[in-house]
Amino acid sequence: MHTRPDAGPLTPEPLPVRGLRHRFPGARGPWARLDGAAGSQALDRVIQAISDYLSSGTNANTEGYFEASVSTDALVARTRGLLGALLGADPAGFVFGANMTSLAAAFARSLARQLGDGAEIVCTRLDHDANVAPWLAIARETGARVVFADFDPVSGRLPTANVTALLNSRTRLVAFTGASNALGTIPDVAAITAAAHRAGALALVDAVHLVPHHPVDIDALGCDVVFTSAHKWYGPHAGILWARPHLLAELYPYQVRPASDEVPHRWQTGTLPLESIAGIAAAAEFLLESGVRRLKEREESLFAPLLEGLTRMPHITVHGPRELTDRTPTVSFSVAGRHPDSVARQLAARQIAVWSGSFYAHEAMAALGLDTSGGAVRAGISCYTEPGDVDRLLSAVSELR
Ligand SMILES: Cc1ncc(COP(=O)(O)O)c(C=O)c1O
């Protein structure tokens, strides 16, 4: 049994009335940091944990017989336990790597061996390309077929029916996003997972944009494979793959021969990013103590005026959902007559950090007809965002007429 998110083993701390910005050294300056969807600022405790690990004298490679190595093994095991509590999943299924993109590519390569003739993979046009390109590459190499579930370009929603309509006895995998990093849309992960299972397929979820903004309970959702990146939830730059331990045992990872063949170690290549794992533990503790649900409520209270303010401006087109339900506090928009890069540059001149472009949501930008005009501008709320940041963005955008 894993302790459920928001009922974690740690005592929830009251969220400070003055907000959380003082806990994020990188967000304390004059900039309004609304760029968190591409990478959040690191929490003070994460920075400290990384520094402590490196300076402790108990840092060493894993699986040795001396104290520092034993202590490092304990750190890795503890981090898996914290992730299990945070994400409601078996700790034995967590694999650490450089980032989501490389973990997804490695997993896809291994799964390819099992696909067999005539296999179909369902992807979605809402996804970040890190959960599309590997499957297209596998299809090219194996003769499998990738079929795409479309989202509704007006609402930005991915109806479950658009996925289920593509399922059949040849479907081996449904690879879909837990939340769109471009539009913020949150599909019905449990329903899509259940439909994939009914068709005899695996359900693989890119939860990179979901985990920082929404409680995730993998056991309850039922999915087979989940990706997250700690650099999106106040931790260090590192990727995390979770898969059912029996899958990690059955599939064949591309590994060096002397490496441990035990699950999950057989999936981890080379020396682990150990100081990052110390940072991941600190970030997971923070989310468990703060309660992702409470952080979500705070983020929503800031996002509501941001979304409403943008939607009301006649020179702004908001892409994706206009409602606050089943979405993350991330919004993409276009400014009439302006290239997204020029908007981002003008906002940067006022010390407002936003992203412009496709956000690697390649298919989504094409489906919205934005791929040939530079994509969109994206702003998002993080737990360190303050009302003044939203006011500054709205005021600056309103002047871009
Ligand atoms: C939804 C989503 N999936 C995947 C990725 C890729 O993650 P990583 O940077 O860890 O490779 C990102 C990064 O922006 C993302 O937002």
The ligand as a Gaussian input file, in Angstrom:
#p B3LYP/6-31G(d) Opt

LIG

0 1
 C        3.878000      17.934000     -21.308000
 C        5.346000      17.775000     -21.467000
 N        5.829000      16.582000     -21.806000
 C        7.144000      16.362000     -21.951000
 C        8.044000      17.371000     -21.771000
 C        9.497000      17.070000     -21.921000
 O       10.056000      16.997000     -20.649000
 P       11.615000      17.025000     -20.412000
 O       12.053000      18.451000     -20.522000
 O       11.816000      16.489000     -19.023000
 O       12.243000      16.165000     -21.434000
 C        7.605000      18.639000     -21.431000
 C        8.539000      19.759000     -21.275000
 O        8.204000      20.900000     -21.466000
 C        6.215000      18.844000     -21.259000
 O        5.720000      20.037000     -20.899000

